[in-house]
Amino acid sequence: MVRPLSGAGSDKSYRCPGCDQLIPPRTPHLVTWPAYARDSDLDPWDTDSAADWRRHWHTVCWRARGRRR
C-alpha cells in the first residue's frame, strides 16, 4: 500500500529507507506498508499489524527504488 502525505500533519522526522536520510517534519512524502503479512508472520486479514511495517519514503526515492542496488 502506498499513501502520499502532504506533510502538514507531520511533526516528527522519519528516516527514508531509500537514501537513509532524514525526512524533516512537515515535508511531503510517501508512507508504504505491505497490504498483507509476509511469510505468515501475521494473519493476512490483520491490516493494523501490517501497518506496523510502514516506512516513510521521499517520493523521489520511492520512484527510484527499482534502480537502486
C-alpha positions as CSV (number, residue, x, y, z in Angstrom):
1,M,0.0,0.0,0.0
2,V,1.3,3.5,-0.8
3,R,-0.2,6.7,0.7
4,P,1.0,10.2,-0.1
5,L,1.3,12.6,2.8
6,S,1.2,16.4,2.4
7,G,3.4,16.8,5.4
8,A,1.1,19.3,7.1
9,G,0.2,16.9,9.9
10,S,3.7,15.5,10.4
11,D,5.6,16.8,13.5
12,K,8.4,14.3,13.6
13,S,11.3,13.2,11.4
14,Y,11.5,9.9,9.6
15,R,14.4,8.0,8.0
16,C,13.9,7.2,4.3
17,P,14.9,3.6,3.6
18,G,15.9,4.5,0.1
19,C,18.6,7.1,0.8
20,D,19.0,6.7,4.6
21,Q,18.5,10.4,5.1
22,L,16.0,12.1,7.4
23,I,12.7,13.4,6.1
24,P,12.2,16.6,8.1
25,P,8.8,17.4,9.8
26,R,6.2,19.0,7.5
27,T,7.9,17.6,4.4
28,P,5.6,15.9,1.8
29,H,6.5,12.2,1.4
30,L,5.0,8.7,0.9
31,V,4.1,6.1,3.5
32,T,4.2,2.5,2.4
33,W,3.3,-0.8,4.1
34,P,2.5,-4.3,2.9
35,A,-1.1,-5.0,2.1
36,Y,-0.7,-8.5,3.6
37,A,1.6,-10.1,6.1
38,R,4.8,-11.7,4.7
39,D,5.7,-15.4,5.4
40,S,2.6,-15.9,7.5
41,D,4.1,-13.9,10.4
42,L,0.7,-12.3,10.8
43,D,-2.9,-13.1,10.0
44,P,-3.3,-11.8,6.4
45,W,-6.5,-10.0,7.4
46,D,-4.9,-8.2,10.3
47,T,-4.2,-4.9,8.4
48,D,-3.5,-3.0,11.7
49,S,-0.5,-5.2,12.4
50,A,0.7,-5.0,8.7
51,A,0.8,-1.2,9.2
52,D,3.5,-1.7,11.9
53,W,5.8,-2.4,8.9
54,R,5.1,1.0,7.4
55,R,8.0,3.0,6.1
56,H,8.3,6.7,5.2
57,W,10.0,7.4,1.8
58,H,11.0,10.5,-0.1
59,T,8.8,10.5,-3.2
60,V,11.8,10.5,-5.5
61,C,13.5,7.6,-3.6
62,W,10.3,5.6,-3.9
63,R,10.1,6.1,-7.6
64,A,13.8,5.2,-8.0
65,R,13.7,2.1,-5.7
66,G,13.9,-0.3,-8.7
67,R,17.1,1.3,-9.9
68,R,18.9,1.0,-6.6
69,R,21.2,-1.9,-5.6
